[in-house]
Amino acid sequence: MDINVKLGVIGCGNMGASILSSVHKNNFINSDNVFIYDLNSQTAMALNKKFNFRVLNSIEEVVKKSDILLVAVKPFVFDDVFQEIKKYYDNNLILSILAGVKIEKYVKLIPNIKVIRIMPNTPALVLEGMSAICYNDKVNSCDVDFAYSLMQNCGKVVKTDEDKMDIITALSGSGPAFYFKIINDFALSASKLGLNYSDALLLSAQTALGSAKLILNSDKDIKTLIKNVTTPKGCTEVGNLVLENSDISEVLDKVINDTAKRAHELG
């Protein structure tokens, strides 16, 4: 991968900063060739101070100086940002993390646009992100390889079709917030029984991390992994019965369905 490629980043919020942090940690692109812009200049300057990326003063400057643009803004400012990009667009590859915004919307505004949609998540900040990418027919294999490699700096990546992106947005894009809630609820329950909360949170979070790694690294299916933890008439079996007799599966199903529906509405 050419580390001398010029990458422009529009939007330096949590997700944009997470990706930039991963790019810097892995020396994926020379810092001098990363141009950043945010409406909040203090946000951009903070990243400049931390990683020595070059802060620019307008979207115009970013588009004109960059081969590839990573657009990391909120979906509701799509029109404002892309109307500005359109004025100066010159065959730049566009990487967009705007949740729910469909490729056809980009093409309608800029007919010749090369666009790759990316659905990342915030664990990219600790190099454990999960990303999905899809793209339009103007994009070539080198463009796809760049986007794939960029997001590999943050964790794992899958290529997908656009009609799956709303589901992926719900599952992995929004997913960290849902797991944070579950991990914290377990910790709070343990603290109510007398465990120090900070110890309980560590125990809960590390158990979640270890369980996830075991799923990814084991050749056993989920039912077998559950069985391996469960002793007949033992502690785990009691907890399993609570879960099986509850409506937790229906609740979690609704979480994903409602979140995917909202992602679709954003487009």
C-alpha positions in Angstrom: 0.0 0.0 0.0 1.3 3.4 -1.0 1.9 5.3 2.3 2.4 8.5 0.2 -1.2 8.6 -1.0 -2.9 11.9 0.1 -5.8 11.2 2.4 -8.2 14.0 3.3 -10.6 13.6 6.3 -13.7 15.7 6.7 -15.0 15.3 10.2 -12.9 14.6 13.2 -15.4 13.4 15.7 -15.3 10.1 17.6 -15.3 7.8 14.7 -13.1 9.9 12.4 -10.6 10.2 15.2 -10.7 6.5 15.9 -9.8 5.7 12.3 -7.1 8.4 12.2 -5.6 7.0 15.5 -5.4 3.6 13.9 -3.8 5.0 10.7 -1.2 6.7 12.8 -0.4 3.7 15.1 0.2 1.5 12.1 2.0 4.1 10.0 -0.4 3.4 7.2 0.0 6.8 5.6 2.7 9.4 6.2 1.3 12.0 8.7 2.3 14.8 6.3 -0.1 13.4 3.7 -3.1 13.3 6.0 -5.2 16.5 5.7 -8.0 17.0 8.2 -10.9 19.5 8.5 -13.6 19.8 11.1 -16.1 22.6 11.5 -14.9 22.6 15.1 -11.3 23.8 14.6 -10.3 22.8 18.1 -11.2 19.2 17.4 -8.9 19.2 14.4 -6.1 21.0 16.2 -6.2 18.4 19.0 -5.5 15.7 16.4 -2.8 17.8 14.9 -1.1 18.1 18.2 -1.4 14.4 18.9 -0.5 12.9 15.5 0.9 15.8 13.5 -1.8 15.6 10.7 -2.2 18.7 8.6 -5.2 20.9 9.5 -6.9 22.7 6.7 -9.4 25.5 6.8 -12.1 24.4 4.4 -13.6 21.4 2.5 -12.4 23.1 -0.7 -8.8 22.8 0.5 -9.2 19.2 1.6 -10.8 18.1 -1.7 -8.1 19.9 -3.8 -5.2 18.5 -1.9 -6.4 14.9 -1.5 -6.5 11.8 -3.7 -8.9 10.0 -1.3 -11.5 11.6 0.9 -12.7 10.0 4.1 -16.0 11.7 5.0 -16.8 11.1 8.7 -19.6 13.5 9.5 -23.2 12.9 10.7 -25.8 11.8 8.1 -28.0 14.9 8.7 -25.3 17.2 7.2 -24.9 15.1 4.0 -26.4 17.8 1.8 -24.2 20.7 3.2 -21.0 18.7 3.0 -21.5 17.0 -0.3 -22.8 20.1 -2.1 -19.4 21.6 -1.1 -17.5 18.5 -2.2 -19.3 18.6 -5.6 -17.9 22.0 -6.4 -14.3 20.8 -6.3 -14.7 17.1 -7.0 -12.0 15.8 -9.4 -12.3 12.0 -9.5 -11.3 11.7 -5.8 -12.1 8.3 -4.2 -14.8 8.9 -1.6 -14.9 6.8 1.5 -18.0 7.6 3.5 -19.0 6.4 7.0 -22.4 8.1 6.9 -24.8 5.6 8.4 -27.8 4.9 6.3 -27.0 7.1 3.3 -27.3 5.0 0.2 -24.9 5.0 -2.8 -27.7 6.3 -5.1 -27.9 9.5 -3.1 -24.2 10.2 -3.7 -24.6 9.3 -7.4 -27.6 11.5 -7.8 -25.6 14.5 -6.5 -22.3 13.7 -8.2 -23.0 11.3 -11.2 -19.4 10.3 -11.8 -18.5 9.8 -8.1 -16.3 6.9 -7.0 -17.8 6.0 -3.6 -17.1 3.3 -1.0 -19.5 3.1 2.0 -17.9 2.0 5.2 -19.7 1.0 8.4 -17.0 1.1 11.1 -17.4 1.0 14.9 -15.7 2.7 17.8 -13.6 -0.2 19.0 -11.3 0.9 16.2 -9.8 3.1 18.8 -8.2 0.1 20.4 -7.6 -1.7 17.1 -10.5 -4.1 17.7 -13.0 -2.5 15.3 -15.4 -4.3 13.0 -16.1 -2.7 9.6 -18.1 -3.5 6.5 -17.6 -2.0 3.0 -19.6 -1.8 -0.2 -19.1 0.3 -3.3 -20.5 1.5 -6.6 -19.4 0.4 -10.1 -17.1 3.4 -10.7 -14.7 1.9 -8.0 -11.8 -0.3 -9.2 -10.1 -3.2 -7.3 -7.2 -0.9 -6.2 -9.7 1.4 -4.6 -11.4 -1.5 -2.8 -8.0 -2.8 -1.6 -7.2 0.6 -0.2 -10.4 0.9 1.7 -10.1 -2.7 3.0 -6.5 -2.1 4.1 -7.4 1.2 5.7 -10.0 -0.4 7.9 -7.8 -3.4 8.6 -5.7 -1.0 10.6 -8.7 -0.7 12.9 -9.6 -4.4 13.2 -11.6 -6.8 11.0 -13.3 -6.0 7.7 -16.0 -7.7 5.6 -17.0 -6.8 2.0 -20.8 -6.9 1.6 -23.6 -5.8 -0.7 -25.3 -2.5 0.0 -28.7 -4.1 0.8 -27.0 -5.7 3.9 -25.5 -2.4 5.2 -28.5 -1.3 7.4 -28.5 -4.7 9.2 -24.7 -4.4 9.7 -25.2 -0.8 11.0 -27.5 -2.2 13.6 -25.4 -5.2 14.5 -21.8 -3.9 14.6 -22.1 -0.2 13.9 -24.4 0.5 16.9 -23.5 -2.8 18.6 -20.8 -1.5 20.9 -23.4 0.7 22.7 -25.6 -2.4 23.3 -22.7 -4.5 24.6 -21.6 -1.6 26.9 -25.1 -1.7 28.4 -25.1 -5.4 28.9 -21.6 -5.5 30.4 -22.4 -2.7 32.7 -25.7 -4.2 33.8 -23.9 -7.4 34.8 -21.3 -5.4 36.7 -24.1 -3.4 38.5 -25.8 -6.7 39.5 -22.6 -8.0 41.0 -21.9 -4.7 42.8 -25.4 -4.9 44.4 -24.4 -8.3 45.9 -21.3 -6.6 47.5 -18.6 -6.6 44.9 -16.6 -3.4 44.3 -18.0 -1.8 41.1 -14.6 -1.3 39.5 -13.7 -4.9 40.1 -17.1 -6.0 38.8 -16.7 -4.0 35.7 -13.3 -5.5 35.0 -14.6 -9.0 35.6 -17.6 -8.4 33.3 -15.7 -6.7 30.5 -12.8 -9.1 30.4 -15.2 -12.0 30.5 -17.0 -10.5 27.5 -13.7 -10.0 25.7 -12.5 -13.5 26.4 -15.8 -15.0 25.3 -15.8 -13.1 22.1 -12.2 -14.2 21.3 -13.2 -17.8 22.1 -16.0 -17.6 19.5 -13.6 -16.2 16.9 -10.8 -18.6 17.6 -12.7 -21.8 18.2 -14.0 -24.3 15.7 -16.9 -25.2 18.0 -20.4 -23.7 17.5 -22.1 -21.5 20.1 -24.2 -24.2 21.5 -21.2 -26.4 22.2 -19.3 -23.5 23.8 -22.3 -22.9 26.1 -22.5 -26.6 27.0 -18.8 -26.6 27.8 -19.3 -23.9 30.5 -22.4 -25.6 31.9 -22.3 -28.3 34.5 -25.6 -30.2 35.0 -27.4 -28.9 38.1 -24.6 -26.4 38.5 -24.4 -22.6 38.8 -24.3 -21.8 35.0 -27.3 -24.0 34.4 -29.4 -21.9 36.8 -28.4 -18.7 34.9 -29.0 -20.4 31.6 -32.6 -21.2 32.7 -33.2 -17.6 33.7 -32.2 -16.5 30.2 -34.2 -19.3 28.4 -37.3 -18.5 30.4 -37.1 -14.8 29.8 -38.0 -12.7 26.8 -34.3 -11.6 26.3 -34.1 -13.1 22.8 -37.2 -11.2 21.7 -35.8 -8.0 23.3 -32.5 -8.3 21.5 -34.2 -9.1 18.3 -36.2 -5.9 18.6 -33.0 -4.0 19.3 -31.5 -5.1 16.0 -34.7 -4.7 14.0 -35.6 -1.2 15.3 -32.0 0.0 14.8 -31.8 -1.4 11.3 -35.1 0.2 10.5 -33.7 3.6 11.7 -30.6 3.1 9.5 -32.9 2.5 6.5 -34.8 5.7 7.3 -31.7 7.8 7.4 -31.0 6.9 3.8 
